[in-house]
Amino acid sequence: MGLFRKKQKEVIQEKEASANRIQFHKLDHAFDEKLIELADIIKKEIPIVINFENLEIDDINKCIAFLSGVCYAISGEVIPVQEKILLFGSEASFEDGSVKMFLKELN
Protein backbone atom coordinates (compact mmCIF):
# COMPACT_ATOMS: atom_id res chain seq x y z
CA MET A 1 0.00 0.00 0.00
CA GLY A 2 1.60 3.23 -1.14
CA LEU A 3 0.95 6.56 0.43
CA PHE A 4 2.90 8.52 -2.11
CA ARG A 5 2.12 9.08 -5.75
CA LYS A 6 4.48 10.04 -8.49
CA LYS A 7 4.19 13.65 -9.50
CA GLN A 8 2.69 14.05 -12.90
CA LYS A 9 4.83 16.07 -15.23
CA GLU A 10 3.33 19.41 -16.05
CA VAL A 11 2.95 19.81 -19.78
CA ILE A 12 3.42 23.35 -20.99
CA GLN A 13 2.09 24.00 -24.45
CA GLU A 14 3.38 26.97 -26.32
CA LYS A 15 0.58 29.02 -27.73
CA GLU A 16 0.73 29.84 -31.42
CA ALA A 17 1.41 33.50 -32.18
CA SER A 18 -1.82 35.42 -32.68
CA ALA A 19 -0.55 36.91 -35.94
CA ASN A 20 -0.31 33.39 -37.39
CA ARG A 21 -4.00 32.83 -36.67
CA ILE A 22 -5.36 36.00 -38.31
CA GLN A 23 -8.30 35.31 -40.62
CA PHE A 24 -9.12 37.53 -43.59
CA HIS A 25 -12.70 38.14 -44.73
CA LYS A 26 -14.18 40.22 -47.54
CA LEU A 27 -17.84 41.00 -46.96
CA ASP A 28 -20.27 41.21 -49.85
CA HIS A 29 -23.37 41.51 -47.65
CA ALA A 30 -24.27 42.44 -44.09
CA PHE A 31 -26.50 39.50 -43.20
CA ASP A 32 -26.91 38.90 -39.48
CA GLU A 33 -25.84 35.25 -39.79
CA LYS A 34 -22.47 36.26 -41.21
CA LEU A 35 -21.95 38.89 -38.50
CA ILE A 36 -22.72 36.35 -35.78
CA GLU A 37 -20.25 33.92 -37.39
CA LEU A 38 -17.56 36.63 -37.34
CA ALA A 39 -18.40 37.48 -33.72
CA ASP A 40 -17.94 33.82 -32.76
CA ILE A 41 -14.50 33.84 -34.39
CA ILE A 42 -13.50 36.94 -32.41
CA LYS A 43 -14.76 35.35 -29.17
CA LYS A 44 -12.48 32.35 -29.87
CA GLU A 45 -9.53 34.77 -29.58
CA ILE A 46 -8.82 34.66 -33.32
CA PRO A 47 -8.10 38.11 -34.78
CA ILE A 48 -9.86 38.91 -38.06
CA VAL A 49 -9.23 41.47 -40.77
CA ILE A 50 -12.39 42.46 -42.61
CA ASN A 51 -12.58 44.23 -45.96
CA PHE A 52 -15.80 46.28 -46.25
CA GLU A 53 -15.11 47.78 -49.70
CA ASN A 54 -18.01 45.97 -51.45
CA LEU A 55 -20.65 47.22 -48.99
CA GLU A 56 -22.79 50.34 -48.93
CA ILE A 57 -22.01 52.84 -46.18
CA ASP A 58 -25.12 51.90 -44.14
CA ASP A 59 -24.14 48.23 -44.18
CA ILE A 60 -20.56 49.11 -43.24
CA ASN A 61 -21.82 51.11 -40.26
CA LYS A 62 -24.07 48.23 -39.18
CA CYS A 63 -21.20 45.72 -39.34
CA ILE A 64 -18.71 47.96 -37.57
CA ALA A 65 -21.22 48.85 -34.83
CA PHE A 66 -22.04 45.21 -34.15
CA LEU A 67 -18.47 43.88 -34.25
CA SER A 68 -17.16 46.85 -32.24
CA GLY A 69 -19.74 46.02 -29.59
CA VAL A 70 -18.51 42.44 -29.51
CA CYS A 71 -14.92 43.63 -29.10
CA TYR A 72 -15.92 46.09 -26.38
CA ALA A 73 -17.75 43.35 -24.46
CA ILE A 74 -14.63 41.16 -24.37
CA SER A 75 -12.17 44.05 -23.82
CA GLY A 76 -10.90 43.72 -27.37
CA GLU A 77 -9.72 46.26 -29.91
CA VAL A 78 -10.66 47.52 -33.35
CA ILE A 79 -7.73 48.79 -35.40
CA PRO A 80 -8.07 50.46 -38.81
CA VAL A 81 -5.76 48.95 -41.43
CA GLN A 82 -7.00 51.06 -44.34
CA GLU A 83 -10.08 53.21 -44.92
CA LYS A 84 -12.51 50.30 -45.33
CA ILE A 85 -10.39 47.51 -43.86
CA LEU A 86 -10.39 46.91 -40.10
CA LEU A 87 -8.83 44.43 -37.71
CA PHE A 88 -10.99 43.11 -34.85
CA GLY A 89 -9.60 41.09 -31.97
CA SER A 90 -10.11 40.10 -28.37
CA GLU A 91 -7.82 41.27 -25.60
CA ALA A 92 -6.00 37.92 -25.66
CA SER A 93 -5.29 38.34 -29.39
CA PHE A 94 -3.04 41.30 -28.63
CA GLU A 95 -1.23 39.94 -25.54
CA ASP A 96 1.79 38.47 -27.30
CA GLY A 97 2.37 41.58 -29.45
CA SER A 98 2.54 39.63 -32.72
CA VAL A 99 -0.60 41.23 -34.17
CA LYS A 100 0.72 44.76 -33.60
CA MET A 101 4.05 43.72 -35.16
CA PHE A 102 2.09 42.39 -38.15
CA LEU A 103 0.32 45.76 -38.51
CA LYS A 104 3.61 47.67 -38.32
CA GLU A 105 5.01 45.51 -41.13
CA LEU A 106 2.02 46.45 -43.30
CA ASN A 107 2.75 50.16 -43.03
C-alpha positions as semicolon CSV with decimal commas, in nm:
position;residue;x (nm);y (nm);z (nm)
1;M;0,000;0,000;0,000
2;G;0,160;0,323;-0,114
3;L;0,095;0,656;0,043
4;F;0,290;0,852;-0,211
5;R;0,212;0,908;-0,575
6;K;0,448;1,004;-0,849
7;K;0,419;1,365;-0,950
8;Q;0,269;1,405;-1,290
9;K;0,483;1,607;-1,523
10;E;0,333;1,941;-1,605
11;V;0,295;1,981;-1,978
12;I;0,342;2,335;-2,099
13;Q;0,209;2,400;-2,445
14;E;0,338;2,697;-2,632
15;K;0,058;2,902;-2,773
16;E;0,073;2,984;-3,142
17;A;0,141;3,350;-3,218
18;S;-0,182;3,542;-3,268
19;A;-0,055;3,691;-3,594
20;N;-0,031;3,339;-3,739
21;R;-0,400;3,283;-3,667
22;I;-0,536;3,600;-3,831
23;Q;-0,830;3,531;-4,062
24;F;-0,912;3,753;-4,359
25;H;-1,270;3,814;-4,473
26;K;-1,418;4,022;-4,754
27;L;-1,784;4,100;-4,696
28;D;-2,027;4,121;-4,985
29;H;-2,337;4,151;-4,765
30;A;-2,427;4,244;-4,409
31;F;-2,650;3,950;-4,320
32;D;-2,691;3,890;-3,948
33;E;-2,584;3,525;-3,979
34;K;-2,247;3,626;-4,121
35;L;-2,195;3,889;-3,850
36;I;-2,272;3,635;-3,578
37;E;-2,025;3,392;-3,739
38;L;-1,756;3,663;-3,734
39;A;-1,840;3,748;-3,372
40;D;-1,794;3,382;-3,276
41;I;-1,450;3,384;-3,439
42;I;-1,350;3,694;-3,241
43;K;-1,476;3,535;-2,917
44;K;-1,248;3,235;-2,987
45;E;-0,953;3,477;-2,958
46;I;-0,882;3,466;-3,332
47;P;-0,810;3,811;-3,478
48;I;-0,986;3,891;-3,806
49;V;-0,923;4,147;-4,077
50;I;-1,239;4,246;-4,261
51;N;-1,258;4,423;-4,596
52;F;-1,580;4,628;-4,625
53;E;-1,511;4,778;-4,970
54;N;-1,801;4,597;-5,145
55;L;-2,065;4,722;-4,899
56;E;-2,279;5,034;-4,893
57;I;-2,201;5,284;-4,618
58;D;-2,512;5,190;-4,414
59;D;-2,414;4,823;-4,418
60;I;-2,056;4,911;-4,324
61;N;-2,182;5,111;-4,026
62;K;-2,407;4,823;-3,918
63;C;-2,120;4,572;-3,934
64;I;-1,871;4,796;-3,757
65;A;-2,122;4,885;-3,483
66;F;-2,204;4,521;-3,415
67;L;-1,847;4,388;-3,425
68;S;-1,716;4,685;-3,224
69;G;-1,974;4,602;-2,959
70;V;-1,851;4,244;-2,951
71;C;-1,492;4,363;-2,910
72;Y;-1,592;4,609;-2,638
73;A;-1,775;4,335;-2,446
74;I;-1,463;4,116;-2,437
75;S;-1,217;4,405;-2,382
76;G;-1,090;4,372;-2,737
77;E;-0,972;4,626;-2,991
78;V;-1,066;4,752;-3,335
79;I;-0,773;4,879;-3,540
80;P;-0,807;5,046;-3,881
81;V;-0,576;4,895;-4,143
82;Q;-0,700;5,106;-4,434
83;E;-1,008;5,321;-4,492
84;K;-1,251;5,030;-4,533
85;I;-1,039;4,751;-4,386
86;L;-1,039;4,691;-4,010
87;L;-0,883;4,443;-3,771
88;F;-1,099;4,311;-3,485
89;G;-0,960;4,109;-3,197
90;S;-1,011;4,010;-2,837
91;E;-0,782;4,127;-2,560
92;A;-0,600;3,792;-2,566
93;S;-0,529;3,834;-2,939
94;F;-0,304;4,130;-2,863
95;E;-0,123;3,994;-2,554
96;D;0,179;3,847;-2,730
97;G;0,237;4,158;-2,945
98;S;0,254;3,963;-3,272
99;V;-0,060;4,123;-3,417
100;K;0,072;4,476;-3,360
101;M;0,405;4,372;-3,516
102;F;0,209;4,239;-3,815
103;L;0,032;4,576;-3,851
104;K;0,361;4,767;-3,832
105;E;0,501;4,551;-4,113
106;L;0,202;4,645;-4,330
107;N;0,275;5,016;-4,303
